[in-house]
């Protein structure tokens, strides 16, 4: 039920709008309290997302509780869930009230209109992968003095964000880098900068959209008063304009008013729509002639993104300004780059200088993002804006090509195949005097570059002017060679599991063993993958190592993928790289590769051969890094082992799935009786004891932590032990 409106507010007319604004500040109906909000999310792992709800409250209205409920639903998956988010941190006053007037803020019991921000957060586990998840929040009521909505006091506020974790799991939503302006001056031009950023580097599109409420269970667009529309939310001397690429809104209101403006930011990856966020926010236009100060982009330009190399001094200036004479401007940086420094000039309009010397550990395909608040010193309300800047640290090298170093990171190795795949079929100038010799070879730049800033000419390792399968030759020829300015590979967040599974638990000497490498939890938008396997040289004959790709998820060799596999001398390493070549990502789970190795004959007792992936680097076609949890396997080499026999019951036992997470199936297909099943941890402690089980028994392992466990089964006169991985 909606709370009745104050009669004075109901009878507002544009001719008495100033009175209406004052009523907004000091005497609204009690149910009118929210002036805006937005929902964002961050991927954590699997289908777990950290969801954040920001609510903005008019301090003259009723209070906001310590928790808030959101609805998470998918129409295609027929799923609806309610999650409770709890408040984090303290409530923050966000209205631009100067220090001397702060005691008179409505948040402090005074009369000055002021808004405060509440932040709620919680972990949301999605039950399915669906293309149309909607995170939503709905609350009563809007202010009755809103001028651009019809009968605004009769409606609530509905905000939402969406996620497509079917086509693109593991997405992070757009983040708003600044608190929106809630007060602007009449007859002044104001640039409303939303300052959003996306840590995944997705393409963003901005749109103004209608304000919404819920009718039953369905969101509906609200009706706008005559003279207003959702994309012209202000009475203004010139039309409101939106830059669809940056989200900057330019407004010049010419009347006192209270306007709701709604911004939708959609994100696309490789042309696929993967999510959106919506911000609904109320802006009061008051009789204030102060103009907000401004801040330029990098070195006085309109560009807010730059890049550099490890060891470089990345330095740029930001210039402030204010068209109101006599005001002083201050700059307040908000940066998580702990090794960067700031300096500011003195004077009325300071210049901020950013200085950073990143090292090789800072190399990443993700930008380092920070914001700068620029404030003036006007009272009661100071002018303020927030600007977001991004700095990429690239794995840089010289402008010369080293044949085989396709990604220009200073060495020829398995990771260079990924660069070849990303630039596959691109064309550019032929490299003069090209050869596969490991020397620096001058070459003019091509038109295209990787997102890191490295030019595609490096992927043309043979210098013939086209990136194709022939460029793999130089990688193999110069494999492992280094040249100056080698940088470490990017550090990335873990998004899936890369698992090695052996076909035997125990083998004898001089026996062949298959180690299958597979992606065992869904990965999204994978284009190229490179990794290393280590085989102890004392336990295997490294010269026998063979790599095959049976049923690999990457496709068919020379049709839609290319590969490299390389045994590194006698030190036990086998390097493997696979990449697509058709500019189409893959997703899901499946086999990657198989390594077959033969054990040596010089072990004197039982020993364990441990094999696990390491040095993993992976990428999507949009060059977003992907990384993996890695899980290995152990094979016992027993010199007295003579092969599998009819009397060995272990060959009839199967544990599936392993790795597992919910339920594990134990099956025995032999003709002896199963006396017991023990589930133990790695120390031998019995966690589960099942006496006289069936030949097919299901074990509930949902309560177990991730790690290594063992299943011991008493079968006839024998005890069979099987390793179990819980993920």
VENURHU-V45102 format. One record per helix or strand. SS is the DSSP state (helix for helix, strand for strand). FROM is the first residue (numbers start at 1). TO is the last residue. If there is no record, write none. Layout:
BEGIN
ss: (SS & SS)
from: (FROM & FROM)
to: (TO & TO)
END
This chain:
BEGIN
ss: (helix & helix & strand & strand & strand & strand & strand & strand & helix & strand & helix & strand & strand & strand & strand & helix & strand & strand & strand & strand & strand & strand & strand & strand & strand & strand & strand & strand & strand & strand & strand & strand & strand & strand & helix & strand & strand & strand & strand & strand & helix & strand & strand & strand & strand & strand & helix & strand & strand & strand & strand & helix & strand & helix & strand & strand & strand & strand & strand & strand & strand & strand & strand & strand & strand & strand & strand & strand & helix & strand & strand & strand & strand & strand & strand & strand & strand)
from: (7 & 14 & 34 & 48 & 67 & 79 & 92 & 97 & 99 & 105 & 106 & 112 & 115 & 133 & 149 & 152 & 157 & 175 & 183 & 190 & 196 & 203 & 212 & 218 & 224 & 229 & 232 & 236 & 241 & 249 & 253 & 257 & 272 & 294 & 298 & 305 & 314 & 330 & 341 & 351 & 360 & 364 & 381 & 384 & 401 & 411 & 416 & 427 & 440 & 449 & 455 & 456 & 466 & 469 & 482 & 494 & 506 & 512 & 528 & 540 & 557 & 561 & 573 & 586 & 607 & 613 & 625 & 633 & 649 & 653 & 660 & 663 & 674 & 686 & 696 & 707 & 718)
to: (10 & 26 & 45 & 58 & 74 & 87 & 93 & 97 & 104 & 105 & 108 & 112 & 125 & 139 & 149 & 154 & 163 & 176 & 185 & 192 & 197 & 209 & 215 & 221 & 224 & 229 & 232 & 236 & 242 & 251 & 253 & 269 & 286 & 295 & 300 & 309 & 321 & 334 & 344 & 356 & 362 & 375 & 381 & 394 & 402 & 411 & 422 & 427 & 441 & 449 & 455 & 459 & 466 & 477 & 482 & 502 & 507 & 526 & 534 & 548 & 557 & 568 & 580 & 599 & 611 & 619 & 631 & 637 & 652 & 656 & 660 & 668 & 681 & 691 & 700 & 715 & 726)
END
